[in-house]
Structure formats: structure tokens, C-alpha cells
Amino acid sequence: MPVLPLQDGAYLRYREAGSGHPLVLLHGWSMRKEVFDAQFDELAGRFHLVAPDFRGHGKSSPVDASQGITTLADDIAALLQHLDLSEVVLVGWSMGAMVAWQLMKGPAADRVAGLVVVDMVPRILSDDAWPHGLRKGDNASTYDNDIARMRDNWPAFVDEFLPNNVARGHETTRSALLQRLTALVRDNRPDCMAILWHSLAEQDLRTFVQALTVPTLIVHGELGQLYSNDAFTWMEDNISNSRRVGFSDSGHAPHLEESERFNAVLKQFADGLRGEPAGVSVIQQENSQPERPS
């Protein structure tokens, strides 16, 4: 597995396969690059795929209390430079989207041709003026409690939060997927997870994303347990040059729950950025389906 040494002495492990237009796949909080196995299996014959373990995750270096989302974004910028990637499509799932947005604040933005935001919003804490954060209305005090619980008993915390990642009502039928994810997530250091959870809760990129002009594909699960469908309507309405695709049989993880359809949509978006013919519009087909209630 390739390793990128970083300037501060840390290192980033990543997976790389294929050739062609580069797709850089950024996983969510507490996950790792293996959550994109289905994309590597199907898309490596057409694209140059890169998927890192973020710092603090998997086999990459841990984070310390002075680091957070900005550090992760700087690491990915270093990876793009190291691999000399240009015209990149950044695919960010959950926290990975927050990292992608943060990267777009720096000089590495010139290397990015398009963004795919997978089931994520630019602010996860809710308040009276922002009802589009996490469904349960998490606020700062809730997050402080979450951090205490994950430090106290990480396996118990994982068992509680992880089922919320799959489609509502499918927790039992997708038990095999949840078991696979549980094994990945439990293998993290709770101190690193707490540091990054705190940093994630501090982010508010609403104003920033509204100023973005890079082509953006917003992908979300219509049976999500974390964010309402209204949140993604807000994103489509407020992020210029964006399109939204709802996945009717997915929750927080369309790339895992409906991987074949996700791969088709991703392929079409990436090909469209290069002006390549995409055939029948998968995106249009998806958006023609009736919206499920929030």
C-alpha cells in the first residue's frame, strides 16, 4: 500500500488503481478507504482512482488535539500534488465532503474539476436559523456528551450510532453491511475520533459553499436517518452549478447501499466534465422519481 510522507513527519496511506480521469475518494468520519471497494471494483478500468485513509483513520498517522478538518484537507492537497493530479473529481462522503470543501479554500482548488458531495451538509449543528443539521437536532452540548461517551466506551458508541448510516427501516436487512462497517470503525482510536468529531462540529461552511462555482453533484439517500431531504434541497438551491440526485433505497451511504447506481451516476458526472458522451441520463432518471417525504 503506497505511503505519502507529510511535512510534519506524519504519513498518509492510500490506495491507487486504474488510469484516466482522476477520481479521489474521501471517506467519512471513523471510516476508511475500504468503504470504496465497490467503486474500485467497477470503475478502475475507466478512471484513475485514489482513496486515502485520512490522518487519524486506518493505517495513517494519528491526529493530535491541535489538528482537525483543515489538517485533513492540507493532507489531501499534498496527496494531489505528490501524484501530480489535475482535473480531479473529488468525491467526499460525509466528513469527506467537509474536507473537500475545506481543500477548495486553498491553492489545490486549481487541481479540482468537480465535486461530488455524498450525503453531507455544510453545517451539522442545528439551531433556530439552521434546521438542516443532523436530524436529531444536535447542538454543541449534544456533541460534548457524544465526545465523552466515545472516550468512555468506544465500542458501545459505535454500536449505537452505526445503524443510523443505512436506510431507515433496513437496519436488519443490511446487517451484513453494518457488520463489515462495524469491524472497520471499531478499529479506530477513540481519542482521534473525538478530536475530529469536535472539529467537524465546529465547521460552518454555508457561506463558502454558496460562493463555489465548481460543478457539484449532490448525492443523498432519500431514506436517510441523519439528514432530511429538505437539507439537500437547500443545497441544490444555494450551491451554484449543482445538481442533486436522490437515491430511493439508501440512507447515509448510497455508494455502499446502491453501489451500482452510484457508480453509474459518478461515471456520468465525471464523463460530462470532460465533454464525453454519457448515453441515457442516469441523473435525469434519478431526479424524475418522486421525492420521498422527509
C-alpha beads as a LAMMPS data file, in Angstrom:
LAMMPS data file: protein, C-alpha beads

294 atoms
293 bonds

1 atom types
1 bond types

-500.0 500.0 xlo xhi
-500.0 500.0 ylo yhi
-500.0 500.0 zlo zhi

Masses

1 110.0

Atoms # bond

1 1 1 0.000 0.000 0.000
2 1 1 1.536 3.377 -1.011
3 1 1 2.554 5.786 1.745
4 1 1 2.879 9.561 1.466
5 1 1 5.285 11.137 3.992
6 1 1 3.952 14.520 5.134
7 1 1 5.971 17.617 6.001
8 1 1 5.273 17.399 9.729
9 1 1 6.590 13.837 9.961
10 1 1 3.194 12.151 9.709
11 1 1 2.215 9.866 6.839
12 1 1 -0.832 9.049 4.750
13 1 1 -1.609 5.609 3.391
14 1 1 -3.695 5.390 0.247
15 1 1 -4.956 3.013 -2.393
16 1 1 -4.456 3.709 -6.092
17 1 1 -5.650 1.855 -9.197
18 1 1 -6.531 2.409 -12.827
19 1 1 -5.721 5.179 -15.268
20 1 1 -7.543 8.039 -16.929
21 1 1 -9.544 10.864 -15.391
22 1 1 -8.650 11.007 -11.645
23 1 1 -11.327 10.376 -9.033
24 1 1 -10.195 10.969 -5.441
25 1 1 -12.498 9.228 -2.968
26 1 1 -12.688 10.695 0.547
27 1 1 -14.306 8.611 3.268
28 1 1 -16.423 9.690 6.212
29 1 1 -15.669 10.165 9.892
30 1 1 -14.449 6.937 11.557
31 1 1 -14.416 5.066 8.222
32 1 1 -11.516 4.281 5.872
33 1 1 -10.668 3.731 2.219
34 1 1 -12.197 0.234 2.139
35 1 1 -15.684 1.760 2.001
36 1 1 -14.944 2.477 -1.667
37 1 1 -14.154 -1.116 -2.649
38 1 1 -17.233 -1.246 -4.906
39 1 1 -16.018 1.818 -6.799
40 1 1 -12.540 0.333 -7.256
41 1 1 -14.046 -2.954 -8.440
42 1 1 -16.179 -1.337 -11.139
43 1 1 -14.541 1.952 -12.114
44 1 1 -10.792 1.299 -12.061
45 1 1 -10.941 0.164 -15.684
46 1 1 -12.018 3.654 -16.757
47 1 1 -10.674 6.097 -14.171
48 1 1 -7.567 6.714 -12.078
49 1 1 -8.903 6.027 -8.578
50 1 1 -7.218 7.232 -5.390
51 1 1 -8.582 6.652 -1.893
52 1 1 -6.623 7.662 1.216
53 1 1 -7.068 6.816 4.858
54 1 1 -7.431 10.236 6.454
55 1 1 -4.993 11.120 9.196
56 1 1 -6.429 9.635 12.385
57 1 1 -8.012 6.734 10.480
58 1 1 -6.989 3.299 9.328
59 1 1 -3.260 2.885 8.802
60 1 1 -2.423 6.590 8.503
61 1 1 -0.844 8.654 11.291
62 1 1 -2.989 9.680 14.278
63 1 1 -4.188 13.235 14.830
64 1 1 -3.420 15.325 17.868
65 1 1 -5.516 17.915 19.676
66 1 1 -4.142 20.788 17.576
67 1 1 -5.376 19.248 14.318
68 1 1 -8.738 18.915 12.622
69 1 1 -10.588 19.197 9.310
70 1 1 -8.132 21.783 7.959
71 1 1 -5.256 19.377 8.622
72 1 1 -7.032 16.625 6.714
73 1 1 -7.631 18.975 3.796
74 1 1 -3.974 20.002 3.750
75 1 1 -3.006 16.323 3.669
76 1 1 -5.226 15.687 0.638
77 1 1 -3.808 18.755 -1.098
78 1 1 -0.327 17.287 -0.527
79 1 1 -1.503 13.975 -1.981
80 1 1 -2.838 15.674 -5.132
81 1 1 0.498 17.429 -5.536
82 1 1 2.502 14.275 -4.849
83 1 1 0.601 12.343 -7.506
84 1 1 0.579 15.392 -9.821
85 1 1 -3.174 15.107 -10.335
86 1 1 -5.171 17.687 -12.253
87 1 1 -8.788 17.947 -13.423
88 1 1 -9.657 15.901 -10.340
89 1 1 -13.151 14.884 -9.340
90 1 1 -13.265 14.930 -5.541
91 1 1 -15.846 12.510 -4.140
92 1 1 -16.486 13.285 -0.493
93 1 1 -18.737 11.130 1.648
94 1 1 -19.962 12.738 4.879
95 1 1 -16.894 14.237 6.597
96 1 1 -15.033 13.650 3.337
97 1 1 -17.221 16.326 1.728
98 1 1 -16.307 18.754 4.515
99 1 1 -12.639 18.021 3.827
100 1 1 -13.188 18.559 0.090
101 1 1 -14.840 21.937 0.716
102 1 1 -12.019 22.948 3.029
103 1 1 -9.473 21.958 0.375
104 1 1 -11.271 24.249 -2.072
105 1 1 -10.245 27.216 0.083
106 1 1 -6.576 26.721 -0.805
107 1 1 -4.346 26.621 -3.891
108 1 1 -5.118 22.941 -4.539
109 1 1 -8.567 24.090 -5.710
110 1 1 -6.942 24.702 -9.123
111 1 1 -6.485 20.936 -9.440
112 1 1 -10.217 20.213 -8.984
113 1 1 -12.649 19.986 -11.899
114 1 1 -15.708 18.810 -9.983
115 1 1 -17.109 17.884 -6.586
116 1 1 -19.390 15.008 -5.639
117 1 1 -20.926 15.616 -2.213
118 1 1 -22.322 12.401 -0.747
119 1 1 -24.976 12.887 1.953
120 1 1 -23.380 15.832 3.729
121 1 1 -24.339 19.389 4.632
122 1 1 -22.052 22.385 5.260
123 1 1 -23.029 22.666 8.937
124 1 1 -24.036 19.681 11.054
125 1 1 -25.136 21.511 14.206
126 1 1 -28.730 22.735 14.145
127 1 1 -30.235 25.881 15.594
128 1 1 -33.345 28.024 15.077
129 1 1 -31.893 29.606 11.932
130 1 1 -30.465 26.369 10.514
131 1 1 -32.799 23.355 10.683
132 1 1 -30.759 21.326 8.188
133 1 1 -28.160 19.818 10.520
134 1 1 -28.341 16.316 11.905
135 1 1 -31.917 15.069 12.171
136 1 1 -31.890 14.711 15.914
137 1 1 -31.139 18.401 16.249
138 1 1 -27.647 18.063 17.633
139 1 1 -26.240 21.175 19.240
140 1 1 -22.953 21.943 20.971
141 1 1 -23.969 20.356 24.278
142 1 1 -25.048 17.170 22.498
143 1 1 -21.633 16.940 20.886
144 1 1 -19.856 17.413 24.182
145 1 1 -21.858 14.478 25.518
146 1 1 -21.059 12.396 22.432
147 1 1 -17.342 13.034 22.863
148 1 1 -17.477 11.952 26.491
149 1 1 -19.313 8.755 25.582
150 1 1 -16.939 7.795 22.783
151 1 1 -13.926 8.319 25.012
152 1 1 -15.569 6.293 27.776
153 1 1 -16.735 3.299 25.708
154 1 1 -15.923 3.450 22.018
155 1 1 -17.384 0.025 21.046
156 1 1 -20.718 0.876 22.701
157 1 1 -20.801 4.245 20.945
158 1 1 -20.111 2.553 17.590
159 1 1 -22.913 0.044 18.129
160 1 1 -25.304 2.899 18.850
161 1 1 -24.518 5.303 16.019
162 1 1 -23.558 2.996 13.152
163 1 1 -27.076 1.676 12.300
164 1 1 -28.049 5.288 11.530
165 1 1 -25.828 5.106 8.446
166 1 1 -28.123 2.787 6.478
167 1 1 -31.577 3.396 5.049
168 1 1 -34.354 3.867 7.547
169 1 1 -36.116 0.532 8.119
170 1 1 -33.273 -1.518 6.610
171 1 1 -31.108 -1.934 9.690
172 1 1 -31.900 -5.674 9.811
173 1 1 -31.792 -6.441 6.089
174 1 1 -28.425 -4.687 5.813
175 1 1 -26.916 -6.336 8.845
176 1 1 -24.044 -7.790 6.784
177 1 1 -23.059 -4.307 5.629
178 1 1 -23.312 -2.990 9.183
179 1 1 -21.145 -5.819 10.484
180 1 1 -18.475 -5.021 7.906
181 1 1 -18.546 -1.342 8.780
182 1 1 -18.505 -2.088 12.497
183 1 1 -15.246 -4.015 12.136
184 1 1 -13.676 -1.040 10.325
185 1 1 -14.970 1.614 12.696
186 1 1 -14.155 -0.161 15.951
187 1 1 -10.535 -0.375 14.829
188 1 1 -10.079 3.387 15.289
189 1 1 -8.534 5.191 18.238
190 1 1 -11.300 6.889 20.243
191 1 1 -9.062 9.845 21.087
192 1 1 -8.552 10.555 17.380
193 1 1 -12.252 10.157 16.704
194 1 1 -13.127 12.577 19.497
195 1 1 -10.714 15.208 18.177
196 1 1 -12.135 15.034 14.670
197 1 1 -15.755 14.861 15.864
198 1 1 -15.169 18.103 17.745
199 1 1 -13.575 19.711 14.686
200 1 1 -16.438 18.546 12.485
201 1 1 -18.961 20.153 14.830
202 1 1 -17.080 23.457 14.632
203 1 1 -17.369 23.740 10.849
204 1 1 -19.800 26.162 9.249
205 1 1 -19.193 26.372 5.506
206 1 1 -22.637 27.592 4.425
207 1 1 -21.422 30.944 3.116
208 1 1 -18.405 29.353 1.469
209 1 1 -20.327 26.687 -0.477
210 1 1 -22.777 29.292 -1.745
211 1 1 -19.835 31.080 -3.376
212 1 1 -18.460 27.973 -5.107
213 1 1 -18.751 27.753 -8.885
214 1 1 -17.083 24.369 -9.478
215 1 1 -19.529 21.814 -10.940
216 1 1 -21.080 19.967 -7.999
217 1 1 -23.122 16.792 -7.839
218 1 1 -25.137 16.394 -4.628
219 1 1 -25.918 12.741 -3.859
220 1 1 -28.126 11.759 -0.934
221 1 1 -30.185 8.883 0.391
222 1 1 -33.913 9.537 0.496
223 1 1 -34.277 7.154 3.454
224 1 1 -31.535 8.848 5.433
225 1 1 -31.602 8.851 9.198
226 1 1 -29.077 11.666 9.624
227 1 1 -30.246 14.499 7.354
228 1 1 -33.636 15.451 5.952
229 1 1 -34.339 15.628 2.242
230 1 1 -35.048 19.337 2.769
231 1 1 -31.366 19.799 3.639
232 1 1 -30.338 18.637 0.178
233 1 1 -32.982 20.767 -1.481
234 1 1 -31.400 23.739 0.303
235 1 1 -28.009 22.719 -1.055
236 1 1 -29.232 22.435 -4.632
237 1 1 -30.970 25.803 -4.338
238 1 1 -27.967 27.542 -2.774
239 1 1 -24.917 25.998 -4.459
240 1 1 -24.499 27.325 -7.975
241 1 1 -23.690 24.925 -10.805
242 1 1 -25.047 21.998 -8.784
243 1 1 -27.360 19.081 -9.444
244 1 1 -28.995 16.777 -6.927
245 1 1 -29.622 13.036 -7.167
246 1 1 -31.732 11.250 -4.577
247 1 1 -31.268 7.505 -4.041
248 1 1 -34.609 5.980 -3.121
249 1 1 -33.243 2.873 -1.382
250 1 1 -30.345 4.443 0.519
251 1 1 -29.616 6.208 3.744
252 1 1 -26.314 7.917 4.541
253 1 1 -24.236 5.649 2.276
254 1 1 -25.549 5.451 -1.317
255 1 1 -22.134 4.306 -2.582
256 1 1 -22.491 1.224 -0.361
257 1 1 -26.247 0.639 -0.381
258 1 1 -26.835 1.229 -4.109
259 1 1 -23.300 0.936 -5.401
260 1 1 -24.162 0.002 -8.993
261 1 1 -26.432 3.010 -9.429
262 1 1 -23.971 5.251 -7.594
263 1 1 -21.148 4.179 -9.892
264 1 1 -23.267 4.905 -12.962
265 1 1 -24.123 8.396 -11.707
266 1 1 -20.497 9.090 -10.782
267 1 1 -19.281 7.894 -14.175
268 1 1 -21.770 10.106 -15.976
269 1 1 -20.830 13.164 -13.939
270 1 1 -17.096 12.656 -14.455
271 1 1 -17.502 11.997 -18.173
272 1 1 -19.693 15.062 -18.519
273 1 1 -16.967 17.293 -17.106
274 1 1 -14.742 16.225 -19.996
275 1 1 -17.474 16.591 -22.589
276 1 1 -17.646 12.852 -23.223
277 1 1 -20.985 11.318 -24.287
278 1 1 -22.817 9.673 -21.407
279 1 1 -25.721 7.977 -23.142
280 1 1 -29.028 7.883 -21.268
281 1 1 -29.004 10.371 -18.410
282 1 1 -28.853 8.432 -15.167
283 1 1 -29.029 11.697 -13.250
284 1 1 -32.212 12.730 -15.040
285 1 1 -33.730 9.287 -14.423
286 1 1 -32.997 9.558 -10.711
287 1 1 -34.392 13.058 -10.382
288 1 1 -37.562 12.084 -12.229
289 1 1 -38.546 9.801 -9.362
290 1 1 -40.984 11.291 -6.828
291 1 1 -39.345 12.722 -3.734
292 1 1 -39.992 10.738 -0.574
293 1 1 -41.217 12.635 2.448
294 1 1 -38.598 13.861 4.946

Bonds

1 1 1 2
2 1 2 3
3 1 3 4
4 1 4 5
5 1 5 6
6 1 6 7
7 1 7 8
8 1 8 9
9 1 9 10
10 1 10 11
11 1 11 12
12 1 12 13
13 1 13 14
14 1 14 15
15 1 15 16
16 1 16 17
17 1 17 18
18 1 18 19
19 1 19 20
20 1 20 21
21 1 21 22
22 1 22 23
23 1 23 24
24 1 24 25
25 1 25 26
26 1 26 27
27 1 27 28
28 1 28 29
29 1 29 30
30 1 30 31
31 1 31 32
32 1 32 33
33 1 33 34
34 1 34 35
35 1 35 36
36 1 36 37
37 1 37 38
38 1 38 39
39 1 39 40
40 1 40 41
41 1 41 42
42 1 42 43
43 1 43 44
44 1 44 45
45 1 45 46
46 1 46 47
47 1 47 48
48 1 48 49
49 1 49 50
50 1 50 51
51 1 51 52
52 1 52 53
53 1 53 54
54 1 54 55
55 1 55 56
56 1 56 57
57 1 57 58
58 1 58 59
59 1 59 60
60 1 60 61
61 1 61 62
62 1 62 63
63 1 63 64
64 1 64 65
65 1 65 66
66 1 66 67
67 1 67 68
68 1 68 69
69 1 69 70
70 1 70 71
71 1 71 72
72 1 72 73
73 1 73 74
74 1 74 75
75 1 75 76
76 1 76 77
77 1 77 78
78 1 78 79
79 1 79 80
80 1 80 81
81 1 81 82
82 1 82 83
83 1 83 84
84 1 84 85
85 1 85 86
86 1 86 87
87 1 87 88
88 1 88 89
89 1 89 90
90 1 90 91
91 1 91 92
92 1 92 93
93 1 93 94
94 1 94 95
95 1 95 96
96 1 96 97
97 1 97 98
98 1 98 99
99 1 99 100
100 1 100 101
101 1 101 102
102 1 102 103
103 1 103 104
104 1 104 105
105 1 105 106
106 1 106 107
107 1 107 108
108 1 108 109
109 1 109 110
110 1 110 111
111 1 111 112
112 1 112 113
113 1 113 114
114 1 114 115
115 1 115 116
116 1 116 117
117 1 117 118
118 1 118 119
119 1 119 120
120 1 120 121
121 1 121 122
122 1 122 123
123 1 123 124
124 1 124 125
125 1 125 126
126 1 126 127
127 1 127 128
128 1 128 129
129 1 129 130
130 1 130 131
131 1 131 132
132 1 132 133
133 1 133 134
134 1 134 135
135 1 135 136
136 1 136 137
137 1 137 138
138 1 138 139
139 1 139 140
140 1 140 141
141 1 141 142
142 1 142 143
143 1 143 144
144 1 144 145
145 1 145 146
146 1 146 147
147 1 147 148
148 1 148 149
149 1 149 150
150 1 150 151
151 1 151 152
152 1 152 153
153 1 153 154
154 1 154 155
155 1 155 156
156 1 156 157
157 1 157 158
158 1 158 159
159 1 159 160
160 1 160 161
161 1 161 162
162 1 162 163
163 1 163 164
164 1 164 165
165 1 165 166
166 1 166 167
167 1 167 168
168 1 168 169
169 1 169 170
170 1 170 171
171 1 171 172
172 1 172 173
173 1 173 174
174 1 174 175
175 1 175 176
176 1 176 177
177 1 177 178
178 1 178 179
179 1 179 180
180 1 180 181
181 1 181 182
182 1 182 183
183 1 183 184
184 1 184 185
185 1 185 186
186 1 186 187
187 1 187 188
188 1 188 189
189 1 189 190
190 1 190 191
191 1 191 192
192 1 192 193
193 1 193 194
194 1 194 195
195 1 195 196
196 1 196 197
197 1 197 198
198 1 198 199
199 1 199 200
200 1 200 201
201 1 201 202
202 1 202 203
203 1 203 204
204 1 204 205
205 1 205 206
206 1 206 207
207 1 207 208
208 1 208 209
209 1 209 210
210 1 210 211
211 1 211 212
212 1 212 213
213 1 213 214
214 1 214 215
215 1 215 216
216 1 216 217
217 1 217 218
218 1 218 219
219 1 219 220
220 1 220 221
221 1 221 222
222 1 222 223
223 1 223 224
224 1 224 225
225 1 225 226
226 1 226 227
227 1 227 228
228 1 228 229
229 1 229 230
230 1 230 231
231 1 231 232
232 1 232 233
233 1 233 234
234 1 234 235
235 1 235 236
236 1 236 237
237 1 237 238
238 1 238 239
239 1 239 240
240 1 240 241
241 1 241 242
242 1 242 243
243 1 243 244
244 1 244 245
245 1 245 246
246 1 246 247
247 1 247 248
248 1 248 249
249 1 249 250
250 1 250 251
251 1 251 252
252 1 252 253
253 1 253 254
254 1 254 255
255 1 255 256
256 1 256 257
257 1 257 258
258 1 258 259
259 1 259 260
260 1 260 261
261 1 261 262
262 1 262 263
263 1 263 264
264 1 264 265
265 1 265 266
266 1 266 267
267 1 267 268
268 1 268 269
269 1 269 270
270 1 270 271
271 1 271 272
272 1 272 273
273 1 273 274
274 1 274 275
275 1 275 276
276 1 276 277
277 1 277 278
278 1 278 279
279 1 279 280
280 1 280 281
281 1 281 282
282 1 282 283
283 1 283 284
284 1 284 285
285 1 285 286
286 1 286 287
287 1 287 288
288 1 288 289
289 1 289 290
290 1 290 291
291 1 291 292
292 1 292 293
293 1 293 294
